[in-house]
């Protein structure tokens, strides 16, 4: 090799693309100049990709650039890991069943601050960076807000130089790719790993054995102590795949560790030789299905067992890894575990970790119960993400005991000791004991995982101010009354690096020129935009930027769906998981209302608007899939009717993910956050829209409350019942038909759905959706209909005054600083984890 290492490999490019302390002969593995990157890409094309120049494709260049960028992260990664192992700093371990990472190349170029150099290096090779970025497959490691939040938090922990390890599952297949066929959602296999993943490094030496099923037996050890031994029915191996997580503009590069399931002995030669070919690979097949697919259908019993197995598999592998690092690498005593590690449970999915850590400490390390319990509670913290009872996981006792017999014994012991505390504090309150027990009795005995997480953690937080208060007042009320000091709030946040700088380059340039680039790591600096809201010239530049973003999205919409959108129209966007509580059907009722008005009155006109939807429905969710069918049916009718399509277009964008979100959030004028008050824990899509200058129409639900407080009531479109009004309406006996009876327009809208107007005369296909609204309406769609439609009229009036709308848009972005994930991680680190910054020196 002719390269010489004449510059510090850890030099970070400056903000405008130059390299601090750059040298003329940078190493091709670590140099940050365009020349060093050019040489690195060429080397990887020859030696890693191994293709002659005549057959190279953009995908080959993508992989070569990705490997070159990963090389530049490697030394930072190793230095961070070295400091983590042997330094005094405390480390956060973030346990999450999902990490919706999104494409990594652009994000890593941004965080290393070498975007311009990469563009120049590729241009010298005859390639365009934007085309290369399009080659990256989205990792199928998450589904919705929970997983995307975890990814934002990894980005912020690295940027704030807080040492951390994310732990999860390396799903071979994502939840599914969504196609729309004849108006229906169709699920296709998300084979995201088919071409490999250049960002991960497999580490088979970091593997652990995970037990499953079987029985337990009691024995006495050599010292005469009573012990329990777990004799499993099966043993699975968890193999580590590590991905570097680079912070913005710093040397800190943390780790995401994902576990892949393998069989302990993958091939039974004896069975093969006797002709039993299935038996020869049976163990491998049974083992590897654990990490095969994100979130199997858990309606049937087999699905429930697999879901539980997934959760235990990644939790056990992760805790074994933490204990190994702690005792063998850092050489610390187990009593110091809470001083070195803060383990955060991201919702209830990893809550089996409480029982597993107890098992490891008691059964494997022969620690006494009281000491092990004190360590466990001091180490764990729990984030609750939902108020929906069905999302507070419970496992039938039979399935749980058959799958994890030792853990059921431990949970019973935890429960006995815990209920003794309850009796001491609330003597004679047997009903409270029943409500708080870790073992539920209603509808058959079950293990209550949210209760286990709450009892086994020293801190419990909700994810928005309203959500945290509702937690204390409803689903975890008894626990709050017992341990009020454990409960707190950390409002969610999103990373401005990905969801503004990377996805909205036009706004990034405008912000940099106007207020400087400090907002990338301190989003509160956007407050300096406020005076510019009164500047006509700046408002015009703001509109130009937004219009360019809308043109970008319109091109994508046309390529994806064939529907043409006018970028001068209002882009009204609702993209999120399809669920009744998200109330996409309320949005559609408004669209049908406008359609009906236009058809009834030829002289009627509205401010032109494009209604854009996106999101996936769970494969087994009957009503949610019909909500998609309703959207597409109404869209087809509206888009093909010349009386209407001059004013309205309706789009359902298939396969909503992080990659196309980069186009959607920057283009939105109006953000639909219309869940029933008290049902959305926080939301993060609402924050992504806000930082990109979209205005919100929403209820006082989740983080909407705080968004309205920050933006100001005049810059937020509020409608709907409050939490208290929702509860009162239900207590009084909610009768949905009463709202239809006194609102003739609503009655007409519902009749249009069931009379076949939008379904070519088919009166049955959407009837279950309307029947559900008329006879159940669990999320009060009909009760909020009139308030929502009237609020949308105010939206249209505001839109027609471009200066007023632009002013409101600028102020929304300017006041979005609170919703940075950097702020959220600083709060977690300072108030819950007590994890300080650990600057890394190269």
C-alpha positions in Angstrom: 0.0 0.0 0.0 1.4 3.4 -0.9 -0.8 5.4 1.5 0.9 6.8 4.6 -0.8 7.6 7.8 0.2 11.3 8.0 -3.0 12.7 9.6 -4.8 11.8 12.7 -7.3 9.1 11.7 -9.9 10.6 14.0 -10.0 14.1 12.3 -13.6 15.2 11.8 -14.6 17.2 8.8 -15.7 20.8 9.6 -19.3 21.9 9.0 -18.7 23.3 5.4 -16.9 20.2 4.3 -13.3 21.0 5.1 -11.3 18.7 7.3 -9.7 19.9 10.5 -5.9 19.3 10.4 -6.3 17.7 7.0 -3.1 16.3 5.5 -2.2 15.7 1.8 -1.6 12.0 2.3 -4.5 10.7 4.3 -4.9 7.0 4.8 -7.5 5.5 2.6 -9.1 3.7 5.5 -9.5 6.8 7.7 -9.0 10.0 5.7 -11.9 12.3 5.4 -10.9 14.2 2.3 -12.6 13.6 -1.1 -9.3 12.1 -2.4 -9.1 9.6 0.5 -12.7 8.6 0.0 -12.1 8.2 -3.8 -9.2 5.8 -3.1 -11.2 4.0 -0.4 -14.2 3.4 -2.7 -11.9 2.2 -5.5 -10.2 -0.2 -3.1 -13.5 -1.7 -1.9 -14.7 -2.0 -5.4 -11.6 -4.1 -6.2 -11.0 -6.0 -3.0 -14.4 -6.2 -1.1 -16.9 -6.1 -4.0 -14.5 -8.0 -6.4 -16.2 -6.9 -9.6 -14.4 -5.7 -12.8 -15.2 -2.1 -13.8 -17.2 -3.2 -16.8 -19.9 -4.9 -14.6 -20.2 -2.4 -11.8 -23.7 -1.1 -10.9 -24.9 1.7 -8.6 -25.6 -1.0 -6.0 -21.9 -1.9 -6.1 -20.9 1.7 -5.6 -23.4 2.0 -2.7 -21.8 -1.0 -1.0 -18.3 0.3 -1.6 -19.1 3.7 -0.2 -20.9 2.2 2.7 -17.8 0.1 3.6 -15.6 3.1 3.2 -17.7 5.2 5.5 -17.8 2.3 8.0 -14.0 2.2 7.9 -14.0 5.8 9.0 -16.2 4.9 12.0 -14.2 1.9 13.0 -11.5 3.7 15.0 -14.0 5.9 16.8 -16.0 2.8 17.5 -13.1 0.8 19.0 -11.9 3.8 21.0 -15.4 4.3 22.4 -15.7 0.6 23.3 -12.4 0.7 25.0 -13.3 3.6 27.1 -16.7 2.0 27.8 -15.1 -1.2 29.1 -12.3 0.2 31.1 -13.3 3.8 32.0 -15.2 4.8 35.0 -18.2 6.1 33.0 -21.7 4.5 33.6 -23.3 3.0 30.5 -26.9 2.9 29.3 -28.2 -0.3 27.8 -31.4 0.3 25.8 -33.5 -2.9 25.5 -36.0 -2.6 22.7 -37.8 -5.1 20.5 -37.6 -2.7 17.6 -35.0 -0.3 16.2 -36.4 1.4 13.1 -33.1 2.7 11.9 -33.8 3.8 8.4 -31.2 4.0 5.7 -27.7 4.5 7.3 -25.4 5.9 4.6 -26.8 9.4 4.4 -27.1 9.6 8.2 -23.5 8.5 8.7 -22.1 10.9 6.1 -24.0 13.7 7.9 -22.7 12.7 11.3 -19.1 12.4 10.1 -19.7 15.7 8.2 -18.3 14.4 4.9 -21.3 14.7 2.7 -19.5 17.1 0.2 -16.4 14.9 0.1 -18.5 11.8 -0.7 -20.3 13.6 -3.5 -17.0 14.7 -5.0 -15.4 11.3 -4.6 -18.3 9.6 -6.4 -18.4 12.3 -9.1 -14.8 11.5 -9.8 -15.9 7.9 -10.4 -18.8 9.0 -12.6 -21.5 8.5 -10.0 -24.1 10.7 -8.4 -24.4 10.5 -4.6 -28.2 10.9 -4.6 -28.6 8.0 -7.0 -26.3 5.9 -4.8 -28.3 6.8 -1.6 -31.4 5.4 -3.3 -29.8 2.0 -3.6 -29.9 1.4 0.2 -32.5 -1.1 1.4 -34.4 0.0 4.5 -33.6 -2.3 7.5 -36.6 -4.3 8.5 -35.9 -3.9 12.2 -39.0 -2.0 13.4 -42.6 -1.1 12.6 -43.7 2.2 14.0 -43.1 5.0 16.5 -41.6 2.7 19.2 -38.8 1.5 17.0 -38.2 4.9 15.4 -37.9 6.5 18.8 -35.3 3.9 19.9 -33.3 4.8 16.7 -33.6 8.5 17.5 -32.4 7.9 21.0 -29.3 5.9 19.8 -28.4 8.9 17.6 -28.8 11.4 20.5 -26.9 9.2 23.0 -23.9 9.1 20.6 -24.2 12.8 19.8 -24.3 13.8 23.4 -21.4 11.4 24.1 -23.3 9.3 26.5 -21.9 5.8 26.4 -24.6 3.3 25.4 -25.4 -0.1 23.9 -28.7 -0.8 22.1 -29.9 -4.4 22.3 -32.5 -6.0 20.1 -33.2 -8.7 17.5 -31.7 -9.0 14.1 -34.9 -9.9 12.3 -34.2 -11.6 9.0 -37.5 -10.4 7.6 -39.2 -7.2 8.4 -42.9 -7.0 9.4 -44.0 -6.9 5.7 -43.8 -4.8 2.5 -47.2 -3.3 1.8 -48.7 -3.2 -1.6 -52.1 -1.9 -2.6 -54.0 -4.2 -4.9 -57.6 -3.4 -5.9 -57.7 -1.0 -3.0 -56.7 -3.6 -0.4 -53.5 -3.9 1.6 -51.5 -6.9 0.5 -48.6 -8.1 2.6 -45.4 -9.1 0.8 -42.2 -10.5 2.3 -39.7 -7.9 3.5 -36.5 -9.7 2.6 -34.3 -6.7 3.6 -31.2 -8.8 4.1 -31.2 -10.4 0.6 -28.2 -8.3 -0.5 -26.5 -8.3 2.9 -26.0 -5.4 5.3 -22.7 -3.5 5.0 -23.2 -1.7 8.3 -23.1 -4.7 10.6 -20.2 -6.9 11.8 -21.1 -10.4 13.0 -19.2 -11.5 16.1 -19.7 -15.2 16.6 -17.4 -15.2 19.6 -20.0 -13.1 21.4 -22.7 -15.8 21.6 -24.8 -17.1 24.4 -26.9 -20.1 25.2 -30.6 -19.4 25.8 -32.8 -22.1 27.4 -36.5 -22.8 26.6 -39.1 -25.0 28.1 -38.4 -28.0 30.2 -38.5 -28.2 34.0 -36.7 -27.2 37.2 -35.3 -29.3 39.9 -34.1 -28.3 43.4 -30.7 -29.3 44.9 -28.2 -28.3 47.6 -24.9 -26.9 46.6 -21.6 -27.9 48.2 -22.1 -25.3 51.0 -25.6 -26.7 51.8 -27.5 -23.9 50.2 -30.9 -24.5 48.6 -30.6 -24.0 44.8 -32.7 -24.4 41.7 -31.5 -25.9 38.4 -33.3 -25.3 35.1 -33.3 -28.3 32.8 -34.4 -27.0 29.5 -36.3 -28.8 26.7 -34.3 -26.9 24.1 -31.2 -24.6 24.0 -30.8 -21.9 21.4 -27.7 -19.9 20.6 -27.8 -16.1 20.3 -25.1 -14.7 18.0 -24.2 -11.0 18.0 -24.3 -8.6 15.1 -22.9 -5.2 16.0 -23.6 -1.9 14.2 -21.7 1.3 14.9 -23.8 4.3 15.9 -21.9 7.5 15.1 -22.6 10.7 16.9 -22.8 14.0 15.1 -19.4 15.9 15.0 -17.9 13.9 17.8 -15.6 10.9 18.1 -18.2 8.9 20.1 -19.4 5.9 18.2 -21.7 3.7 20.3 -23.0 0.2 19.5 -26.3 -1.4 18.5 -26.1 -5.2 19.2 -28.7 -7.3 17.5 -29.1 -11.0 18.2 -29.6 -13.7 15.6 -30.9 -17.1 16.7 -28.9 -20.2 15.8 -29.1 -23.9 16.7 -26.4 -25.2 19.1 -25.7 -28.1 16.8 -27.0 -27.2 13.3 -26.7 -30.5 11.5 -27.5 -34.0 12.8 -25.1 -36.2 10.7 -26.5 -39.5 12.0 -30.1 -38.6 10.9 -28.8 -37.5 7.5 -26.9 -40.7 7.0 -30.0 -42.8 7.8 -32.1 -40.8 5.3 -34.0 -38.6 7.7 -33.1 -35.4 6.0 -35.7 -33.2 7.9 -34.5 -34.5 11.2 -30.9 -33.6 10.2 -31.8 -29.9 10.1 -34.8 -29.8 12.4 -33.0 -28.1 15.3 -31.6 -25.5 13.0 -35.0 -24.7 11.6 -36.7 -24.5 15.0 -34.0 -22.3 16.4 -33.6 -19.8 13.6 -37.3 -19.1 13.3 -37.0 -17.1 16.5 -35.3 -14.2 14.8 -36.9 -14.9 11.4 -39.6 -12.2 11.3 -40.5 -9.1 13.1 -43.7 -9.5 15.2 -45.3 -12.8 14.1 -49.1 -13.0 14.2 -49.7 -13.6 17.9 -53.4 -14.4 17.6 -53.0 -18.2 17.6 -51.2 -19.9 20.5 -48.2 -20.8 18.3 -47.8 -17.1 17.6 -48.0 -16.2 21.3 -45.3 -18.7 22.1 -43.0 -17.4 19.4 -43.5 -13.8 20.4 -42.7 -14.7 24.0 -39.7 -16.7 22.8 -38.4 -13.7 20.8 -38.7 -11.4 23.8 -36.9 -13.8 26.1 -34.3 -14.7 23.6 -33.0 -11.2 23.1 -33.4 -10.2 26.7 -31.4 -13.3 28.0 -28.7 -12.8 25.3 -28.4 -9.1 26.2 -28.2 -9.6 30.0 -25.7 -12.4 29.6 -23.6 -10.1 27.5 -23.8 -7.3 30.0 -22.8 -9.6 32.9 -19.9 -11.0 30.8 -18.6 -7.5 30.0 -19.1 -6.4 33.6 -17.3 -9.3 35.2 -14.8 -10.5 32.6 -13.9 -7.4 30.6 -14.4 -4.6 33.1 -13.5 -7.0 36.0 -16.0 -5.5 38.4 -18.0 -7.2 41.1 -21.7 -7.9 40.5 -22.5 -5.7 43.5 -21.4 -2.8 41.3 -23.8 -3.6 38.5 -26.1 -0.6 39.1 -23.1 1.7 39.3 -21.8 0.7 35.9 -25.0 0.0 34.0 -28.4 1.6 33.5 -30.8 -0.8 31.7 -33.8 0.8 30.1 -36.9 -1.3 29.2 -38.4 0.3 26.1 -42.1 -0.6 26.8 -43.2 -4.0 28.1 -41.6 -6.2 25.4 -38.3 -6.6 27.3 -39.9 -6.7 30.8 -39.1 -10.4 31.2 -35.6 -9.0 31.9 -36.6 -8.4 35.6 -37.1 -12.1 36.1 -34.1 -13.1 33.9 -31.6 -10.9 35.8 -32.9 -12.4 39.1 -32.4 -15.9 37.6 -28.8 -15.1 36.4 -27.8 -13.6 39.8 -29.4 -16.3 41.9 -29.1 -19.5 39.9 -25.9 -18.8 37.9 -24.0 -16.5 40.3 -25.4 -17.9 43.5 -26.3 -14.6 45.0 -28.9 -14.2 47.8 -32.4 -13.1 47.0 -32.4 -9.8 48.8 -29.0 -8.6 47.3 -30.1 -9.8 43.9 -33.4 -7.9 44.1 -31.8 -4.7 45.3 -29.3 -4.9 42.3 -32.2 -5.6 39.9 -34.4 -2.7 41.0 -31.5 -0.3 41.1 -30.4 -1.3 37.5 -33.7 -1.3 35.6 -35.9 1.6 34.6 -39.1 1.2 32.6 -40.7 3.4 29.9 -44.4 2.9 29.3 -45.6 3.7 25.8 -49.3 3.0 25.9 -52.6 3.4 27.8 -54.3 0.8 25.6 -55.1 -2.2 27.8 -54.4 -4.7 25.0 -50.9 -3.3 24.6 -50.0 -3.9 28.2 -48.8 -7.4 27.5 -50.0 -10.4 29.5 -49.1 -14.0 29.0 -51.5 -16.9 29.7 -50.1 -18.8 32.7 -50.1 -22.1 30.9 -48.0 -20.8 28.0 -45.7 -18.9 30.2 -45.1 -21.8 32.7 -44.5 -24.3 29.9 -42.1 -21.9 28.1 -40.2 -20.4 31.1 -40.8 -22.6 34.1 -38.0 -21.1 36.2 -39.1 -17.6 35.5 -42.6 -18.4 36.6 -41.2 -19.6 40.0 -39.2 -16.4 40.3 -42.2 -14.2 39.4 -44.4 -16.0 42.0 -41.6 -15.3 44.6 -41.4 -11.6 43.5 -45.2 -11.4 43.7 -45.4 -13.0 47.2 -42.8 -10.5 48.6 -44.4 -7.6 46.7 -47.9 -8.3 47.9 -46.6 -8.5 51.5 -45.4 -4.9 51.0 -48.8 -3.9 49.6 -50.5 -5.5 52.7 -48.2 -3.6 55.0 -48.9 -0.3 53.4 -52.6 -0.8 52.6 -53.8 -3.3 55.3 -57.1 -5.1 54.6 -57.4 -3.8 51.0 -57.8 -7.1 49.2 -59.2 -5.5 46.1 -56.0 -3.5 45.8 -53.9 -6.6 46.2 -55.9 -8.3 43.4 -55.4 -5.3 41.1 -51.7 -5.0 41.8 -50.8 -8.7 41.7 -48.3 -9.7 39.0 -50.7 -12.6 38.3 -53.9 -11.6 36.8 -57.1 -13.6 37.5 -59.5 -12.2 35.0 -60.4 -14.5 32.1 -57.9 -17.1 33.2 -54.6 -16.6 35.0 -51.9 -14.6 33.3 -48.6 -12.9 34.0 -48.9 -9.1 33.8 -45.7 -7.9 32.2 -46.3 -4.1 32.9 -46.7 -4.9 36.6 -43.5 -6.9 36.5 -41.6 -4.1 34.9 -43.0 -1.5 37.3 -42.2 -3.6 40.4 -38.7 -4.4 39.2 -37.6 -0.9 38.2 -36.5 2.1 40.3 -38.0 4.5 37.8 -41.1 4.5 35.6 -41.9 7.2 33.1 -44.5 8.1 30.5 -43.6 9.8 27.2 -45.6 13.0 27.3 -46.8 15.2 30.2 -50.4 14.2 29.7 -49.6 10.5 29.2 -47.5 10.4 32.4 -50.4 12.0 34.4 -52.9 9.5 32.9 -50.6 6.6 33.8 -50.6 7.7 37.4 -54.3 8.2 37.4 -55.3 5.1 35.5 -53.4 1.9 34.4 -50.6 2.3 37.0 -52.6 4.3 39.6 -52.1 1.7 42.4 -48.4 1.6 41.8 -48.1 5.4 41.8 -49.9 5.5 45.2 -47.4 3.0 46.6 -44.2 4.5 45.1 -44.9 8.0 43.9 -41.1 8.7 43.9 -40.6 6.2 41.1 -42.8 8.0 38.6 -41.8 10.7 36.2 -42.1 12.0 32.7 -39.8 12.3 29.7 -41.6 13.7 26.7 -40.4 11.9 23.5 -38.2 13.6 21.0 -36.9 13.1 17.4 -33.4 13.7 16.0 -33.1 16.9 14.0 -30.1 15.4 12.1 -32.2 12.8 10.2 -35.6 14.5 10.2 -34.5 17.9 9.3 -30.9 18.2 8.2 -30.9 14.9 6.1 -34.5 14.8 4.9 -35.0 18.6 4.3 -31.8 20.0 2.7 -33.6 23.1 1.5 -34.7 24.1 5.0 -31.3 23.1 6.3 -29.6 25.6 4.0 -32.2 28.3 4.8 -31.7 27.8 8.6 -27.9 27.7 8.3 -27.9 31.0 6.4 -30.4 32.6 8.8 -29.4 31.4 12.3 -26.2 29.5 11.8 -25.8 25.7 12.1 -25.8 25.4 15.9 -29.4 24.1 15.8 -28.1 20.7 14.6 -27.1 20.0 18.2 -29.2 22.6 20.0 -32.7 22.8 18.4 -33.7 25.6 20.8 -31.5 27.8 18.6 -34.4 27.8 16.1 -36.1 30.3 18.4 -33.9 32.9 16.7 -36.2 32.4 13.6 -39.1 34.0 15.3 -38.4 37.6 14.2 -38.1 36.4 10.6 -41.8 35.4 10.7 -42.5 39.1 10.3 -40.2 39.5 7.3 -42.0 39.3 3.9 -38.9 38.4 2.0 -38.1 35.6 4.4 -41.7 34.3 4.3 -41.4 34.2 0.5 -38.1 32.2 0.8 -39.9 29.9 3.2 -42.8 29.3 0.8 -40.3 28.6 -2.0 -38.5 26.0 0.1 -41.8 24.3 1.0 -43.0 24.3 -2.6 -39.8 22.7 -3.7 -40.3 19.9 -1.1 -43.8 19.4 -2.3 -42.7 19.1 -5.9 -40.2 16.4 -4.8 -43.0 14.5 -3.0 -45.4 15.0 -6.0 -42.9 13.3 -8.3 -42.6 10.4 -5.9 -46.4 10.1 -5.6 -46.9 10.1 -9.3 -44.2 7.5 -9.8 -45.7 5.3 -7.0 -49.4 5.7 -7.6 -49.9 7.4 -10.9 -51.8 10.3 -9.1 -50.8 13.8 -10.1 -50.6 16.4 -7.3 -50.3 20.2 -7.7 -47.5 21.5 -5.4 -49.4 24.8 -5.0 -52.2 23.0 -3.2 -52.3 22.4 0.5 -50.7 19.0 1.4 -52.8 17.6 4.2 -50.9 14.5 5.6 -51.7 11.6 7.9 -49.0 9.0 8.0 -48.8 6.5 10.8 -49.9 3.0 11.8 -53.4 2.3 10.7 -55.5 1.9 13.8 -58.9 2.9 15.0 -57.5 5.1 17.8 -55.4 7.0 15.2 -58.8 7.7 13.5 -57.8 7.8 9.9 -61.6 7.2 9.3 -62.4 10.5 10.9 -60.2 12.2 8.3 -62.0 10.3 5.5 -65.4 11.4 6.9 -64.2 15.0 6.3 -63.1 14.2 2.8 -66.5 12.7 2.0 -68.2 15.7 3.6 -66.4 18.0 1.1 -67.1 15.6 -1.7 -70.8 15.6 -0.9 -70.9 19.4 -0.7 -69.2 19.8 -4.0 -71.5 17.3 -5.7 -74.7 18.8 -4.2 -73.8 22.4 -5.0 -72.0 23.1 -8.3 -71.2 26.6 -7.2 -69.4 25.5 -4.1 -65.6 25.8 -4.0 -62.9 25.0 -1.5 -59.2 25.8 -1.1 -57.6 23.0 -3.2 -56.1 20.3 -1.0 -54.3 17.0 -1.4 -55.1 14.5 1.3 -52.1 12.1 1.7 -52.3 8.9 3.8 -49.7 6.3 4.6 -49.3 3.5 7.1 -49.6 -0.3 7.6 -52.5 -2.2 9.2 -51.6 -5.3 11.2 -52.4 -8.4 9.0 -55.1 -9.7 11.3 -56.7 -6.3 12.1 -60.1 -6.6 10.3 -61.3 -3.0 10.9 -57.9 -1.4 10.1 -57.7 -3.1 6.8 -61.1 -1.9 5.9 -60.0 1.6 6.9 -57.4 1.4 4.1 -60.1 0.1 1.7 -62.2 3.1 2.6 -59.4 5.5 1.9 -58.5 4.0 -1.4 -62.2 3.7 -2.5 -62.9 7.3 -1.7 -59.6 8.3 -3.3 -60.5 6.5 -6.6 -63.9 8.2 -6.7 -62.6 11.7 -5.9 -59.6 11.5 -8.2 -61.6 10.4 -11.2 -64.5 12.9 -10.8 -64.0 16.1 -12.8 -66.5 17.9 -10.6 -64.3 17.3 -7.6 -60.7 16.6 -8.6 -60.2 20.3 -9.4 -60.3 20.9 -5.7 -59.3 17.6 -4.1 -57.1 14.6 -4.6 -56.7 11.6 -2.3 -53.5 9.5 -2.1 -52.7 6.4 -0.2 -48.9 6.0 -0.4 -48.0 2.3 0.1 -45.3 1.0 2.3 -44.7 4.0 4.5 -41.2 3.8 6.0 -38.3 6.0 7.1 -37.0 6.3 3.5 -40.2 7.8 2.0 -40.8 9.7 5.2 -37.7 11.8 4.2 -40.0 13.1 1.4 -43.2 13.3 3.3 -42.5 15.3 6.4 -40.7 18.2 4.7 -43.6 18.5 2.2 -46.5 18.6 4.6 -48.5 21.8 5.2 -50.9 20.2 7.6 -50.2 17.5 10.1 -53.2 15.3 11.1 -52.8 14.3 14.8 -56.4 13.4 15.5 -56.4 10.5 17.9 -59.0 10.3 20.6 -57.9 12.3 23.6 -56.3 10.0 26.2 -55.3 7.3 23.7 -52.0 8.4 22.1 -49.1 8.2 24.6 -47.1 10.8 22.9 -46.5 10.5 19.1 -43.3 11.4 17.3 -44.7 12.0 13.9 -46.3 15.1 15.2 -42.9 16.4 16.2 -41.3 15.5 12.8 -44.0 17.5 11.1 -43.6 20.4 13.4 -39.8 20.8 13.0 -40.4 20.9 9.2 -42.9 23.7 9.5 -46.2 21.9 9.2 -49.2 23.1 11.2 -51.0 20.7 13.3 -54.7 19.9 13.5 -55.2 17.8 16.6 -56.9 16.9 19.8 -55.4 17.5 23.3 -53.8 14.1 23.2 -50.3 12.9 23.9 -47.6 15.4 23.0 -50.1 17.5 21.1 -50.7 19.3 24.4 -47.1 20.3 24.6 -46.8 21.1 20.9 -49.7 23.5 21.3 -48.1 25.0 24.4 -44.8 25.6 22.5 -46.3 26.8 19.2 -48.9 28.9 20.9 -52.7 28.3 20.7 -53.0 30.7 17.7 -50.6 28.4 15.7 -52.4 25.1 16.3 -55.8 23.9 15.1 -57.6 22.4 18.1 -60.7 20.4 18.0 -62.5 17.6 19.8 -63.3 16.3 23.3 -60.8 16.6 26.1 -59.7 13.6 28.2 -62.2 14.5 30.9 -65.0 15.0 28.4 -64.2 11.6 26.8 -64.5 9.9 30.2 -67.7 11.7 31.1 -69.3 10.8 27.8 -68.5 7.2 28.3 -69.7 7.2 31.9 -73.0 8.7 30.8 -73.4 5.9 28.2 -72.1 6.9 24.8 -74.7 6.4 22.1 -73.1 7.0 18.7 -76.4 7.1 16.8 -77.4 10.1 18.8 -74.8 12.2 17.1 -76.0 10.9 13.7 -79.6 11.7 14.5 -78.9 15.4 15.2 -76.4 15.9 12.3 -78.0 15.3 8.9 -74.7 15.9 7.1 -73.0 13.2 9.1 -75.9 10.8 8.3 -75.5 11.6 4.6 -71.8 10.9 4.7 -72.3 7.5 6.4 -75.0 6.6 3.9 -72.6 7.4 1.0 -70.2 4.8 2.4 -72.8 2.0 2.7 -74.8 2.7 -0.4 -71.9 1.7 -2.7 -71.1 5.2 -3.9 -67.4 4.6 -3.5 -67.4 0.8 -4.1 -69.0 0.4 -7.5 -72.4 -0.4 -6.0 -71.0 -2.9 -3.5 -73.0 -2.2 -0.3 -71.4 -4.8 1.9 -67.6 -4.3 1.7 -67.5 -1.2 3.9 -70.6 -1.9 6.0 -68.7 -3.5 8.9 -66.8 -0.3 9.3 -69.9 1.8 9.4 -71.7 -0.7 11.7 -68.7 -0.5 14.1 -69.1 3.3 14.2 -72.8 3.2 14.7 -73.0 0.5 17.3 -69.6 0.7 19.1 -67.4 3.6 18.0 -64.8 2.8 20.7 -62.8 5.9 19.9 -65.6 8.4 19.6 -65.2 9.2 15.9 -68.8 10.3 15.5 -68.7 12.4 18.7 -65.8 14.4 17.4 -66.9 14.6 13.8 -68.7 18.0 13.8 -65.9 19.7 15.8 -63.3 18.3 13.4 -65.2 19.4 10.2 -65.7 22.9 11.6 -62.0 23.0 12.6 -61.0 22.0 9.0 -63.0 25.0 7.8 -60.7 27.2 9.9 -57.7 25.5 8.4 -58.9 26.3 4.9 -59.5 29.9 5.8 -56.0 30.2 7.2 -54.5 28.6 4.1 -56.0 31.1 1.8 -54.0 33.9 3.5 -50.4 32.8 2.4 -48.7 35.3 4.7 -50.7 34.2 7.7 -50.0 30.6 7.0 -46.3 31.2 6.4 -46.0 33.1 9.6 -47.7 30.2 11.5 -45.4 27.7 9.8 -42.2 29.5 10.6 -43.3 29.9 14.3 -44.0 26.2 14.5 -40.5 25.3 13.3 -39.0 28.0 15.5 -40.6 26.7 18.6 -40.0 23.0 18.1 -36.8 22.9 20.1 -38.3 21.0 23.0 -39.0 18.0 20.8 -35.4 17.2 20.0 -34.4 13.7 21.1 -31.2 15.4 22.5 -33.3 17.1 25.1 -35.1 13.8 26.0 -31.8 11.9 26.2 -30.3 14.6 28.4 -33.3 14.2 30.8 -33.0 10.4 30.8 -29.3 10.6 31.4 -29.3 13.2 34.1 -32.5 12.2 36.0 -33.0 8.5 35.6 -29.8 6.8 34.3 -27.2 9.1 35.9 -25.0 8.6 32.9 -22.6 11.4 32.2 -20.8 12.4 29.0 -17.7 10.4 28.0 -15.8 12.4 25.4 -13.7 10.0 23.3 -10.1 11.0 22.4 -8.3 9.4 19.4 
